[in-house]
Amino acid sequence: MHIFLALLYVSLVAPGCSRFLTKRDSTRNSIQSIITIAKITLVHIKMVRTKFPLDPQIETSTPSIEGLTSICHDLGHLENELQNPFTDVVGQIVADVSSLEGRVRSFALTMDCPIQARPRGETSNTNFPDSRLQLTLTKVQRYLDEFLLQEDKLKVC
């Protein structure tokens, strides 16, 4: 009897309190979470730039953002570039990019997008580590700036 009354109360009195997430709500929440991680990553990059002044004149090219599939691929490559040999200097940024890539990958899978395997870590030339750090951080920052400008691409495979 008590169970029946509890169910009756939940169904009649508190319908606004118990709301199931719709697919639209879930999509909106996933996109917002991805955008938030990207913004936090940009803050962390700016914090590193205050510790290690970087040349603002560095020219880099970033890949075009076409949709979830390309974003996963590009973030995987950027994560690989950050890991060697800078993990100790930019460990939080590596974690941010890895988390962002994982969220985008997971979201892409829920949207039934074709996803490639994660890019393998590449061995890199470490003759000029400070210059490479500047170049890599600039690349990540510009990619994320462009990513935030084109957040509608998160709705496309």
MIPA-344402 format. One record per residue: residue number from 1; residue in three letters; x, y, z of N, C-alpha, C in turn. Coordinates in nm, 2 decimals, m for minus. Layout:
N
+-----+-----+--------+--------+--------+--------+--------+--------+--------+--------+--------+
:   n : res :    nxx :    nyy :    nzz :   caxx :   cayy :   cazz :    cxx :    cyy :    czz :
+-----+-----+--------+--------+--------+--------+--------+--------+--------+--------+--------+
: NUM : ALA :      X :      Y :      Z :      X :      Y :      Z :      X :      Y :      Z :
...
+-----+-----+--------+--------+--------+--------+--------+--------+--------+--------+--------+
END
This chain:
157
+-----+-----+--------+--------+--------+--------+--------+--------+--------+--------+--------+
:   n : res :    nxx :    nyy :    nzz :   caxx :   cayy :   cazz :    cxx :    cyy :    czz :
+-----+-----+--------+--------+--------+--------+--------+--------+--------+--------+--------+
:   1 : MET :   0.08 :  m0.12 :   0.00 :   0.00 :   0.00 :   0.00 :   0.09 :   0.13 :   0.00 :
:   2 : HIS :   0.19 :   0.13 :   0.08 :   0.28 :   0.24 :   0.09 :   0.35 :   0.27 :  m0.05 :
:   3 : ILE :   0.39 :   0.16 :  m0.12 :   0.45 :   0.18 :  m0.25 :   0.35 :   0.24 :  m0.34 :
:   4 : PHE :   0.23 :   0.20 :  m0.34 :   0.13 :   0.25 :  m0.43 :   0.11 :   0.40 :  m0.40 :
:   5 : LEU :   0.10 :   0.44 :  m0.28 :   0.08 :   0.59 :  m0.24 :   0.21 :   0.67 :  m0.29 :
:   6 : ALA :   0.32 :   0.61 :  m0.27 :   0.44 :   0.68 :  m0.31 :   0.45 :   0.70 :  m0.46 :
:   7 : LEU :   0.41 :   0.60 :  m0.54 :   0.40 :   0.61 :  m0.68 :   0.30 :   0.71 :  m0.73 :
:   8 : LEU :   0.18 :   0.71 :  m0.66 :   0.08 :   0.80 :  m0.69 :   0.12 :   0.95 :  m0.66 :
:   9 : TYR :   0.19 :   0.97 :  m0.55 :   0.24 :   1.10 :  m0.52 :   0.34 :   1.15 :  m0.63 :
:  10 : VAL :   0.43 :   1.06 :  m0.67 :   0.54 :   1.10 :  m0.76 :   0.47 :   1.13 :  m0.90 :
:  11 : SER :   0.37 :   1.05 :  m0.94 :   0.31 :   1.08 :  m1.07 :   0.22 :   1.20 :  m1.07 :
:  12 : LEU :   0.15 :   1.23 :  m0.96 :   0.05 :   1.34 :  m0.96 :   0.11 :   1.47 :  m0.91 :
:  13 : VAL :   0.17 :   1.46 :  m0.80 :   0.21 :   1.58 :  m0.72 :   0.34 :   1.64 :  m0.77 :
:  14 : ALA :   0.44 :   1.56 :  m0.81 :   0.57 :   1.61 :  m0.84 :   0.61 :   1.58 :  m0.99 :
:  15 : PRO :   0.53 :   1.60 :  m1.09 :   0.57 :   1.57 :  m1.22 :   0.68 :   1.67 :  m1.27 :
:  16 : GLY :   0.69 :   1.79 :  m1.22 :   0.79 :   1.88 :  m1.26 :   0.93 :   1.84 :  m1.20 :
:  17 : CYS :   0.93 :   1.77 :  m1.09 :   1.05 :   1.74 :  m1.02 :   1.12 :   1.62 :  m1.08 :
:  18 : SER :   1.04 :   1.53 :  m1.14 :   1.10 :   1.41 :  m1.20 :   1.09 :   1.42 :  m1.35 :
:  19 : ARG :   1.20 :   1.46 :  m1.42 :   1.20 :   1.48 :  m1.56 :   1.31 :   1.40 :  m1.62 :
:  20 : PHE :   1.28 :   1.32 :  m1.72 :   1.38 :   1.24 :  m1.79 :   1.45 :   1.33 :  m1.89 :
:  21 : LEU :   1.58 :   1.31 :  m1.91 :   1.65 :   1.38 :  m2.01 :   1.61 :   1.33 :  m2.15 :
:  22 : THR :   1.58 :   1.42 :  m2.24 :   1.55 :   1.38 :  m2.37 :   1.68 :   1.38 :  m2.45 :
:  23 : LYS :   1.68 :   1.33 :  m2.57 :   1.80 :   1.32 :  m2.65 :   1.85 :   1.46 :  m2.68 :
:  24 : ARG :   1.76 :   1.56 :  m2.70 :   1.80 :   1.70 :  m2.72 :   1.87 :   1.76 :  m2.60 :
:  25 : ASP :   1.82 :   1.73 :  m2.48 :   1.88 :   1.77 :  m2.36 :   2.02 :   1.71 :  m2.34 :
:  26 : SER :   2.03 :   1.58 :  m2.37 :   2.16 :   1.51 :  m2.36 :   2.26 :   1.57 :  m2.46 :
:  27 : THR :   2.21 :   1.60 :  m2.58 :   2.30 :   1.66 :  m2.68 :   2.35 :   1.80 :  m2.64 :
:  28 : ARG :   2.26 :   1.88 :  m2.59 :   2.29 :   2.01 :  m2.54 :   2.39 :   2.01 :  m2.43 :
:  29 : ASN :   2.37 :   1.92 :  m2.33 :   2.46 :   1.90 :  m2.22 :   2.60 :   1.86 :  m2.26 :
:  30 : SER :   2.60 :   1.77 :  m2.36 :   2.73 :   1.72 :  m2.41 :   2.81 :   1.83 :  m2.48 :
:  31 : ILE :   2.74 :   1.90 :  m2.56 :   2.80 :   2.01 :  m2.63 :   2.85 :   2.12 :  m2.54 :
:  32 : GLN :   2.77 :   2.15 :  m2.44 :   2.81 :   2.25 :  m2.34 :   2.93 :   2.21 :  m2.26 :
:  33 : SER :   2.93 :   2.08 :  m2.23 :   3.05 :   2.03 :  m2.15 :   3.18 :   2.04 :  m2.24 :
:  34 : ILE :   3.17 :   2.00 :  m2.36 :   3.28 :   2.01 :  m2.45 :   3.33 :   2.16 :  m2.47 :
:  35 : ILE :   3.24 :   2.25 :  m2.48 :   3.27 :   2.39 :  m2.49 :   3.34 :   2.44 :  m2.37 :
:  36 : THR :   3.29 :   2.40 :  m2.25 :   3.35 :   2.44 :  m2.12 :   3.49 :   2.39 :  m2.11 :
:  37 : ILE :   3.51 :   2.26 :  m2.15 :   3.65 :   2.21 :  m2.14 :   3.74 :   2.29 :  m2.23 :
:  38 : ALA :   3.70 :   2.32 :  m2.35 :   3.78 :   2.40 :  m2.44 :   3.81 :   2.54 :  m2.39 :
:  39 : LYS :   3.72 :   2.60 :  m2.32 :   3.74 :   2.73 :  m2.26 :   3.84 :   2.72 :  m2.15 :
:  40 : ILE :   3.83 :   2.62 :  m2.06 :   3.92 :   2.60 :  m1.95 :   4.06 :   2.57 :  m2.00 :
:  41 : THR :   4.07 :   2.50 :  m2.11 :   4.20 :   2.47 :  m2.17 :   4.27 :   2.60 :  m2.21 :
:  42 : LEU :   4.19 :   2.69 :  m2.27 :   4.25 :   2.82 :  m2.32 :   4.30 :   2.90 :  m2.20 :
:  43 : VAL :   4.22 :   2.89 :  m2.09 :   4.27 :   2.96 :  m1.97 :   4.40 :   2.90 :  m1.92 :
:  44 : HIS :   4.41 :   2.77 :  m1.92 :   4.54 :   2.71 :  m1.88 :   4.65 :   2.74 :  m1.97 :
:  45 : ILE :   4.63 :   2.75 :  m2.10 :   4.73 :   2.79 :  m2.19 :   4.78 :   2.93 :  m2.16 :
:  46 : LYS :   4.69 :   3.02 :  m2.13 :   4.72 :   3.16 :  m2.10 :   4.81 :   3.16 :  m1.97 :
:  47 : MET :   4.77 :   3.08 :  m1.87 :   4.85 :   3.07 :  m1.75 :   4.99 :   3.03 :  m1.78 :
:  48 : VAL :   5.01 :   2.93 :  m1.86 :   5.15 :   2.88 :  m1.90 :   5.22 :   2.99 :  m1.97 :
:  49 : ARG :   5.15 :   3.06 :  m2.06 :   5.22 :   3.17 :  m2.13 :   5.27 :   3.28 :  m2.04 :
:  50 : THR :   5.21 :   3.30 :  m1.92 :   5.26 :   3.40 :  m1.83 :   5.38 :   3.36 :  m1.76 :
:  51 : LYS :   5.40 :   3.22 :  m1.74 :   5.52 :   3.17 :  m1.68 :   5.63 :   3.16 :  m1.78 :
:  52 : PHE :   5.60 :   3.13 :  m1.90 :   5.70 :   3.11 :  m2.01 :   5.66 :   3.20 :  m2.12 :
:  53 : PRO :   5.71 :   3.33 :  m2.12 :   5.67 :   3.42 :  m2.23 :   5.70 :   3.36 :  m2.37 :
:  54 : LEU :   5.59 :   3.37 :  m2.45 :   5.60 :   3.31 :  m2.58 :   5.60 :   3.42 :  m2.69 :
:  55 : ASP :   5.66 :   3.39 :  m2.80 :   5.66 :   3.49 :  m2.91 :   5.52 :   3.50 :  m2.97 :
:  56 : PRO :   5.46 :   3.61 :  m2.97 :   5.32 :   3.62 :  m3.03 :   5.33 :   3.62 :  m3.18 :
:  57 : GLN :   5.44 :   3.63 :  m3.24 :   5.45 :   3.64 :  m3.38 :   5.46 :   3.50 :  m3.45 :
:  58 : ILE :   5.45 :   3.39 :  m3.38 :   5.46 :   3.26 :  m3.44 :   5.34 :   3.24 :  m3.53 :
:  59 : GLU :   5.38 :   3.19 :  m3.65 :   5.28 :   3.16 :  m3.75 :   5.26 :   3.01 :  m3.76 :
:  60 : THR :   5.14 :   2.96 :  m3.74 :   5.11 :   2.82 :  m3.75 :   4.98 :   2.81 :  m3.84 :
:  61 : SER :   4.96 :   2.69 :  m3.89 :   4.84 :   2.67 :  m3.96 :   4.77 :   2.56 :  m3.88 :
:  62 : THR :   4.64 :   2.57 :  m3.87 :   4.56 :   2.47 :  m3.80 :   4.46 :   2.41 :  m3.90 :
:  63 : PRO :   4.44 :   2.28 :  m3.88 :   4.35 :   2.21 :  m3.97 :   4.21 :   2.27 :  m3.97 :
:  64 : SER :   4.14 :   2.25 :  m4.08 :   4.00 :   2.30 :  m4.08 :   3.91 :   2.21 :  m4.00 :
:  65 : ILE :   3.81 :   2.27 :  m3.94 :   3.72 :   2.20 :  m3.85 :   3.59 :   2.17 :  m3.94 :
:  66 : GLU :   3.57 :   2.04 :  m3.96 :   3.46 :   2.00 :  m4.05 :   3.35 :   1.94 :  m3.97 :
:  67 : GLY :   3.38 :   1.87 :  m3.86 :   3.28 :   1.80 :  m3.78 :   3.34 :   1.72 :  m3.68 :
:  68 : LEU :   3.26 :   1.64 :  m3.61 :   3.31 :   1.56 :  m3.50 :   3.42 :   1.46 :  m3.53 :
:  69 : THR :   3.42 :   1.40 :  m3.65 :   3.52 :   1.31 :  m3.69 :   3.66 :   1.38 :  m3.70 :
:  70 : SER :   3.66 :   1.50 :  m3.77 :   3.79 :   1.57 :  m3.79 :   3.83 :   1.63 :  m3.65 :
:  71 : ILE :   3.74 :   1.67 :  m3.57 :   3.78 :   1.73 :  m3.44 :   3.85 :   1.62 :  m3.35 :
:  72 : CYS :   3.79 :   1.50 :  m3.35 :   3.86 :   1.39 :  m3.27 :   4.00 :   1.36 :  m3.32 :
:  73 : HIS :   4.01 :   1.36 :  m3.46 :   4.14 :   1.33 :  m3.52 :   4.24 :   1.44 :  m3.48 :
:  74 : ASP :   4.20 :   1.57 :  m3.50 :   4.29 :   1.68 :  m3.47 :   4.33 :   1.69 :  m3.33 :
:  75 : LEU :   4.23 :   1.67 :  m3.24 :   4.27 :   1.68 :  m3.09 :   4.36 :   1.57 :  m3.05 :
:  76 : GLY :   4.35 :   1.45 :  m3.12 :   4.44 :   1.34 :  m3.09 :   4.58 :   1.38 :  m3.13 :
:  77 : HIS :   4.60 :   1.44 :  m3.25 :   4.73 :   1.48 :  m3.29 :   4.79 :   1.59 :  m3.20 :
:  78 : LEU :   4.70 :   1.69 :  m3.16 :   4.75 :   1.79 :  m3.07 :   4.79 :   1.74 :  m2.94 :
:  79 : GLU :   4.72 :   1.64 :  m2.89 :   4.76 :   1.58 :  m2.76 :   4.89 :   1.51 :  m2.77 :
:  80 : ASN :   4.91 :   1.44 :  m2.88 :   5.04 :   1.37 :  m2.91 :   5.16 :   1.48 :  m2.91 :
:  81 : GLU :   5.14 :   1.59 :  m2.98 :   5.24 :   1.69 :  m2.99 :   5.27 :   1.75 :  m2.85 :
:  82 : LEU :   5.17 :   1.76 :  m2.77 :   5.20 :   1.82 :  m2.63 :   5.27 :   1.72 :  m2.54 :
:  83 : GLN :   5.26 :   1.59 :  m2.56 :   5.31 :   1.50 :  m2.47 :   5.47 :   1.48 :  m2.47 :
:  84 : ASN :   5.52 :   1.50 :  m2.59 :   5.67 :   1.48 :  m2.60 :   5.74 :   1.61 :  m2.62 :
:  85 : PRO :   5.83 :   1.66 :  m2.55 :   5.88 :   1.62 :  m2.42 :   5.82 :   1.72 :  m2.31 :
:  86 : PHE :   5.70 :   1.77 :  m2.33 :   5.66 :   1.88 :  m2.25 :   5.56 :   1.84 :  m2.13 :
:  87 : THR :   5.54 :   1.72 :  m2.12 :   5.43 :   1.68 :  m2.02 :   5.45 :   1.74 :  m1.88 :
:  88 : ASP :   5.58 :   1.75 :  m1.84 :   5.60 :   1.81 :  m1.71 :   5.57 :   1.96 :  m1.70 :
:  89 : VAL :   5.59 :   2.03 :  m1.81 :   5.56 :   2.17 :  m1.82 :   5.41 :   2.21 :  m1.84 :
:  90 : VAL :   5.35 :   2.13 :  m1.92 :   5.21 :   2.16 :  m1.96 :   5.12 :   2.04 :  m1.93 :
:  91 : GLY :   5.15 :   1.97 :  m1.82 :   5.07 :   1.85 :  m1.78 :   4.92 :   1.88 :  m1.78 :
:  92 : GLN :   4.88 :   1.99 :  m1.72 :   4.74 :   2.02 :  m1.71 :   4.68 :   2.04 :  m1.85 :
:  93 : ILE :   4.75 :   2.10 :  m1.94 :   4.70 :   2.12 :  m2.08 :   4.69 :   1.99 :  m2.15 :
:  94 : VAL :   4.78 :   1.90 :  m2.13 :   4.77 :   1.77 :  m2.19 :   4.65 :   1.70 :  m2.14 :
:  95 : ALA :   4.63 :   1.71 :  m2.01 :   4.51 :   1.64 :  m1.95 :   4.38 :   1.71 :  m2.00 :
:  96 : ASP :   4.38 :   1.84 :  m2.02 :   4.26 :   1.91 :  m2.07 :   4.23 :   1.86 :  m2.22 :
:  97 : VAL :   4.34 :   1.86 :  m2.30 :   4.32 :   1.82 :  m2.44 :   4.27 :   1.67 :  m2.45 :
:  98 : SER :   4.33 :   1.59 :  m2.36 :   4.29 :   1.45 :  m2.36 :   4.15 :   1.43 :  m2.32 :
:  99 : SER :   4.11 :   1.51 :  m2.22 :   3.97 :   1.50 :  m2.17 :   3.87 :   1.55 :  m2.28 :
: 100 : LEU :   3.91 :   1.66 :  m2.35 :   3.83 :   1.72 :  m2.45 :   3.82 :   1.62 :  m2.57 :
: 101 : GLU :   3.93 :   1.55 :  m2.60 :   3.93 :   1.45 :  m2.71 :   3.84 :   1.34 :  m2.67 :
: 102 : GLY :   3.84 :   1.29 :  m2.55 :   3.76 :   1.18 :  m2.50 :   3.61 :   1.22 :  m2.50 :
: 103 : ARG :   3.58 :   1.34 :  m2.46 :   3.44 :   1.39 :  m2.46 :   3.38 :   1.39 :  m2.61 :
: 104 : VAL :   3.47 :   1.45 :  m2.70 :   3.42 :   1.46 :  m2.84 :   3.41 :   1.33 :  m2.90 :
: 105 : ARG :   3.50 :   1.24 :  m2.87 :   3.49 :   1.10 :  m2.92 :   3.37 :   1.03 :  m2.87 :
: 106 : SER :   3.34 :   1.04 :  m2.74 :   3.22 :   0.98 :  m2.69 :   3.09 :   1.04 :  m2.75 :
: 107 : PHE :   3.09 :   1.17 :  m2.76 :   2.97 :   1.23 :  m2.82 :   2.96 :   1.19 :  m2.96 :
: 108 : ALA :   3.07 :   1.18 :  m3.04 :   3.06 :   1.14 :  m3.18 :   3.01 :   1.00 :  m3.19 :
: 109 : LEU :   3.04 :   0.91 :  m3.10 :   2.99 :   0.78 :  m3.10 :   2.84 :   0.77 :  m3.08 :
: 110 : THR :   2.80 :   0.86 :  m2.98 :   2.65 :   0.86 :  m2.96 :   2.57 :   0.92 :  m3.08 :
: 111 : MET :   2.64 :   1.00 :  m3.16 :   2.58 :   1.05 :  m3.28 :   2.60 :   0.96 :  m3.40 :
: 112 : ASP :   2.65 :   0.84 :  m3.38 :   2.68 :   0.75 :  m3.49 :   2.77 :   0.80 :  m3.59 :
: 113 : CYS :   2.87 :   0.88 :  m3.56 :   2.97 :   0.93 :  m3.65 :   3.08 :   0.83 :  m3.67 :
: 114 : PRO :   3.14 :   0.82 :  m3.79 :   3.25 :   0.73 :  m3.81 :   3.38 :   0.79 :  m3.74 :
: 115 : ILE :   3.44 :   0.72 :  m3.65 :   3.55 :   0.77 :  m3.58 :   3.67 :   0.68 :  m3.61 :
: 116 : GLN :   3.79 :   0.74 :  m3.64 :   3.91 :   0.67 :  m3.66 :   3.98 :   0.64 :  m3.53 :
: 117 : ALA :   4.07 :   0.54 :  m3.54 :   4.15 :   0.51 :  m3.42 :   4.23 :   0.63 :  m3.37 :
: 118 : ARG :   4.26 :   0.63 :  m3.25 :   4.34 :   0.75 :  m3.20 :   4.47 :   0.75 :  m3.26 :
: 119 : PRO :   4.52 :   0.87 :  m3.30 :   4.65 :   0.88 :  m3.36 :   4.76 :   0.83 :  m3.27 :
: 120 : ARG :   4.86 :   0.76 :  m3.33 :   4.97 :   0.71 :  m3.25 :   5.06 :   0.83 :  m3.21 :
: 121 : GLY :   5.13 :   0.82 :  m3.10 :   5.22 :   0.92 :  m3.06 :   5.34 :   0.92 :  m3.15 :
: 122 : GLU :   5.38 :   1.03 :  m3.20 :   5.49 :   1.04 :  m3.29 :   5.62 :   1.08 :  m3.22 :
: 123 : THR :   5.73 :   1.03 :  m3.26 :   5.86 :   1.08 :  m3.20 :   5.89 :   1.21 :  m3.27 :
: 124 : SER :   5.93 :   1.30 :  m3.20 :   5.95 :   1.44 :  m3.25 :   6.10 :   1.48 :  m3.24 :
: 125 : ASN :   6.13 :   1.58 :  m3.32 :   6.26 :   1.64 :  m3.31 :   6.26 :   1.73 :  m3.19 :
: 126 : THR :   6.35 :   1.70 :  m3.09 :   6.36 :   1.78 :  m2.97 :   6.49 :   1.87 :  m2.97 :
: 127 : ASN :   6.54 :   1.90 :  m3.08 :   6.66 :   1.99 :  m3.08 :   6.63 :   2.13 :  m3.02 :
: 128 : PHE :   6.51 :   2.18 :  m3.04 :   6.48 :   2.31 :  m2.99 :   6.35 :   2.30 :  m2.91 :
: 129 : PRO :   6.36 :   2.25 :  m2.79 :   6.24 :   2.22 :  m2.71 :   6.16 :   2.35 :  m2.68 :
: 130 : ASP :   6.23 :   2.46 :  m2.65 :   6.15 :   2.58 :  m2.62 :   6.07 :   2.63 :  m2.73 :
: 131 : SER :   6.13 :   2.63 :  m2.85 :   6.06 :   2.68 :  m2.97 :   5.95 :   2.58 :  m3.00 :
: 132 : ARG :   5.97 :   2.45 :  m2.99 :   5.87 :   2.36 :  m3.02 :   5.75 :   2.38 :  m2.92 :
: 133 : LEU :   5.78 :   2.40 :  m2.79 :   5.68 :   2.43 :  m2.69 :   5.59 :   2.55 :  m2.74 :
: 134 : GLN :   5.66 :   2.66 :  m2.78 :   5.59 :   2.78 :  m2.82 :   5.50 :   2.74 :  m2.94 :
: 135 : LEU :   5.55 :   2.67 :  m3.04 :   5.48 :   2.64 :  m3.16 :   5.36 :   2.55 :  m3.12 :
: 136 : THR :   5.38 :   2.45 :  m3.04 :   5.27 :   2.36 :  m3.00 :   5.16 :   2.43 :  m2.93 :
: 137 : LEU :   5.20 :   2.51 :  m2.83 :   5.09 :   2.59 :  m2.75 :   5.02 :   2.68 :  m2.84 :
: 138 : THR :   5.09 :   2.75 :  m2.93 :   5.02 :   2.84 :  m3.03 :   4.92 :   2.76 :  m3.11 :
: 139 : LYS :   4.96 :   2.64 :  m3.16 :   4.88 :   2.56 :  m3.24 :   4.75 :   2.52 :  m3.17 :
: 140 : VAL :   4.77 :   2.47 :  m3.04 :   4.65 :   2.43 :  m2.96 :   4.56 :   2.55 :  m2.94 :
: 141 : GLN :   4.62 :   2.66 :  m2.90 :   4.54 :   2.78 :  m2.87 :   4.46 :   2.83 :  m3.00 :
: 142 : ARG :   4.52 :   2.83 :  m3.11 :   4.45 :   2.88 :  m3.23 :   4.35 :   2.78 :  m3.27 :
: 143 : TYR :   4.38 :   2.65 :  m3.26 :   4.28 :   2.55 :  m3.29 :   4.15 :   2.56 :  m3.20 :
: 144 : LEU :   4.17 :   2.58 :  m3.07 :   4.06 :   2.59 :  m2.98 :   3.99 :   2.72 :  m3.00 :
: 145 : ASP :   4.06 :   2.83 :  m3.03 :   3.99 :   2.96 :  m3.06 :   3.90 :   2.94 :  m3.18 :
: 146 : GLU :   3.95 :   2.87 :  m3.29 :   3.87 :   2.85 :  m3.41 :   3.75 :   2.75 :  m3.38 :
: 147 : PHE :   3.78 :   2.65 :  m3.30 :   3.68 :   2.55 :  m3.25 :   3.56 :   2.62 :  m3.18 :
: 148 : LEU :   3.59 :   2.71 :  m3.10 :   3.48 :   2.78 :  m3.02 :   3.40 :   2.87 :  m3.12 :
: 149 : LEU :   3.47 :   2.93 :  m3.22 :   3.40 :   3.01 :  m3.32 :   3.30 :   2.92 :  m3.40 :
: 150 : GLN :   3.34 :   2.79 :  m3.42 :   3.26 :   2.71 :  m3.50 :   3.20 :   2.59 :  m3.42 :
: 151 : GLU :   3.14 :   2.63 :  m3.31 :   3.09 :   2.52 :  m3.22 :   2.97 :   2.45 :  m3.29 :
: 152 : ASP :   2.91 :   2.51 :  m3.39 :   2.80 :   2.44 :  m3.46 :   2.85 :   2.32 :  m3.53 :
: 153 : LYS :   2.98 :   2.30 :  m3.55 :   3.03 :   2.18 :  m3.62 :   3.02 :   2.06 :  m3.52 :
: 154 : LEU :   2.99 :   2.08 :  m3.40 :   2.97 :   1.97 :  m3.30 :   2.84 :   1.90 :  m3.33 :
: 155 : LYS :   2.76 :   1.95 :  m3.42 :   2.63 :   1.88 :  m3.45 :   2.64 :   1.81 :  m3.58 :
: 156 : VAL :   2.76 :   1.81 :  m3.64 :   2.79 :   1.74 :  m3.77 :   2.89 :   1.64 :  m3.76 :
: 157 : CYS :   2.87 :   1.53 :  m3.83 :   2.97 :   1.42 :  m3.82 :   3.09 :   1.46 :  m3.91 :
+-----+-----+--------+--------+--------+--------+--------+--------+--------+--------+--------+
END
